Amino acid sequence: MERRPLSIGRREGGAGSAAGGAGAEPAFPSEAWDKLVRFETHLKALERFFNLENHPARSTGPVSFQENLATEVLLAERQFRRLLQLGRGIMDESDANALAFRSYVESEWVGDAGRDALLAEYSSQKTWRDSLFLLLEGLQSLATLASGLRTANAAGLATFRALGQQFRSLMVHNRFFSPVRARPVFLFAERLTHPLLRRAVVECPNDHVRRGMALVLSIYARHLRVLSWIEVRSELREELLDALPLLTLLRSDFVILRPFLEKAFPSRFLAHDTPTGVEDDLRARVDGFCFELQVEARKAFEVFLLDFTQSASLKRMRGALEAAHGLLTSLLEQAVTTLVSVTLPGVADKDIFPGSLMRRQQSLRLREDLWLFGEVLGHITEFLVSDATPDRKRQAYKGLLDFLTYFENLSLQFVRTWDREPFEHFCREMRALREERFEDPLRCEDIASNFDCFRVFIQTILGLVNLRADLQSAALDEVRARRALLQFVRVA
């Protein structure tokens, strides 16, 4: 059989290889590198997934030996098969055919001596093709093993750890694809391509600061790339769970990142004797990010994603994932913008991240409409407990119905999923009052009490919305909001 390098190109001792040299980058389409980066990132994510310390918090505490980890084993099986798909995507059709033919020859045509010779030839891993073939065969075996363990109801803690050990062993002995080596596998993912990021680096006063700025920006960009691969809108539980390995990778990276930014980064890249103003500013902003990272990562993994794999509610899972994903994305985008503004003071987040402008407009709209919601409820509550006639009370109630229709059509979609259910329930309850005559004072007081309770809930949600990073520099336009309020206040 003719032996040739992978279609994506050949690079002896390639990226992430301990034996790799500093040879020239092979010339092939950039989309092939994107596939390779995604493949290697998922390899590293799955390795981190097998360490339960990286998983979101559980209300029951650490996993015990008696617990059933069928969900985690199922997820491992799905990730093995996903890696097979990603790995085969790197190859062209002839590579894939060669892999299938080789497996057939090894199992059907040759005896023990011939099989030993083939294994000896490919175990030398002289090319990426050899390493990838060995890796994909190992992943196929692990996927079959995980499926069998799950079917046999043997998915305990010891089984999960043994499965992880087999995966790590497969990685350790692979020359080109190993996420456990000291040299990173993200060499091509971390390059800064956005012109503003590159300009921010160039504007630094000296080489040390330039290298430091480029390094921190590339780390933030790497984590944003990983977050961009997480699907938060799926209607299937298994697809929501597929985000877990990438989340464990982020949590592991965050644990390593904080001490590096606090200690190693300033000692290596920033001056200690006569620092410039840029260096002082850079140090302060990196320190600020470290503090925010500690707080927000704990909130994401210990509050939002608490009992993520144990939840039976699809809506709760989707809401938790959406909240954690949005929190971490906003944190990192704000960190990039803050760092770039050290040397480019006029840069805003919308200049770097086009999607942030849309999110900002959505947050502004939601904040104003939540404020309106509270004001409308306050207005109708006053009428319900007053001496106003039943007709005037009913007129105020119709103004509330009009506002609910407006809110459901425009702003409810911007409320995070796990906060949405109380709004939907309230809207249903209010529409059930269509035949209410508002003649009984005790009945009106009871309705007004419910309005007050829901108004407290709205104020809580409004406070959380005000904490969003994209609203920190934007005050509520209360004059505009009060003009809008007049559309729904039917009586004065």
NORMO-V516533 format. One record per backbone hydrogen bond with DSSP energy under -0.5 kcal/mol. CO is the residue of the C=O (numbers start at 1). NH is the residue of the N-H. Records with the same first field share a line. If there is no record, write none. Layout:
BEGIN
CO->NH  NH
END
This chain:
BEGIN
6->9
11->14
12->21
14->17
17->20
26->28
29->32  33
30->34
31->35
32->36
33->37
34->38
35->39
36->40
37->41
38->42
39->43
40->44
41->45
42->46
43->47
44->48
45->49
46->50
48->51
50->52
51->54
52->55
57->307
58->61
64->67
65->157
67->69
69->73
70->74
71->75
72->76
73->77
74->78
75->79
76->80
77->81
78->82
79->83
80->84
81->85
82->86
83->87
84->88
85->89
86->90
87->90  91
88->91
92->96
93->97
94->98
95->99
96->100
97->101
98->102
99->103
100->104
101->105
102->106
103->107
104->108  109
105->109  110
111->115
112->116
113->117
114->118
115->119
116->120
117->121
118->122
119->123
120->124
121->124
122->125
127->131
128->132
129->133
130->134
131->135
132->136
133->137
134->138
135->139
136->140
137->141
138->142
139->143
140->144
141->145
142->146
143->147
144->148
145->149
146->150
147->151
148->152
149->154
150->153
154->156
155->69
156->160
157->161
158->162
159->163
160->164
161->165
162->166
163->167
164->168
165->169
166->170
167->171
168->172
169->173
171->174
173->175
176->178
178->181
186->190
191->193
194->198
195->199
196->200
197->201
198->202
199->203
201->204
206->210
207->211
208->212
209->213
210->214
211->215
212->216
213->217
214->218
215->219
216->220
217->221
218->222
219->223
220->224
221->225
222->226
223->227
224->228
225->229
226->229
227->230
229->231
230->232
236->240
237->241
238->242
240->243
241->244
243->247
244->248
245->249
246->250
247->251
248->252
249->253
250->254
251->255
252->256
253->257
254->258
255->259
256->260
257->261
258->262
259->263  264
260->265
263->267
264->268
265->269
266->270
276->280
277->281
278->282
279->283
280->284
281->285
282->286
283->287
284->288
285->289
286->290
287->291
288->292
289->293
290->294
291->295
292->296
293->297
294->298
295->299
296->300
297->301
298->302
299->303  304
300->305
301->57
303->306
305->308
307->311
312->314
313->317
314->318
315->319
316->320
317->321
318->322
319->323
320->324
321->325
322->326
323->327
324->328
325->329
326->330
327->331
328->332
329->333
330->334
331->335
332->336
333->337
334->338
335->339
336->340
337->341
339->342
340->343  344
344->347
348->351  352
349->352  353
352->354
353->356  357
354->357  358
355->359
356->360
357->361
358->362
359->363
360->364
361->365
362->366
363->367
364->368
365->369
366->370
367->371
368->372
369->373
370->374
371->375
372->376
373->377
374->378
375->379
376->380
377->381
378->382
379->383
380->384
381->385
383->386
389->393
390->394
391->395
392->396
393->397
394->398
395->399
396->400
397->401
398->402
399->403
400->404
401->405
402->406
403->407
404->408
405->409
406->410
407->411  412
411->414
412->415
416->419  420
417->420  421
419->423
420->424
421->425
422->426
423->427
424->428
425->429
426->430
427->431
428->432
430->433
431->434
433->436
439->441
440->444
441->445
442->446
443->447
444->448
445->449
446->450
447->451
448->452
449->453
450->454
451->455
452->456
453->457
454->458
455->459
456->460
457->461
458->462
459->463
460->464
461->465
462->466
463->467
464->467
465->468
468->471
469->472
471->474
473->475
476->478
477->481
478->482
479->483
480->484
481->485
482->486
484->487
485->488  489
488->490
END
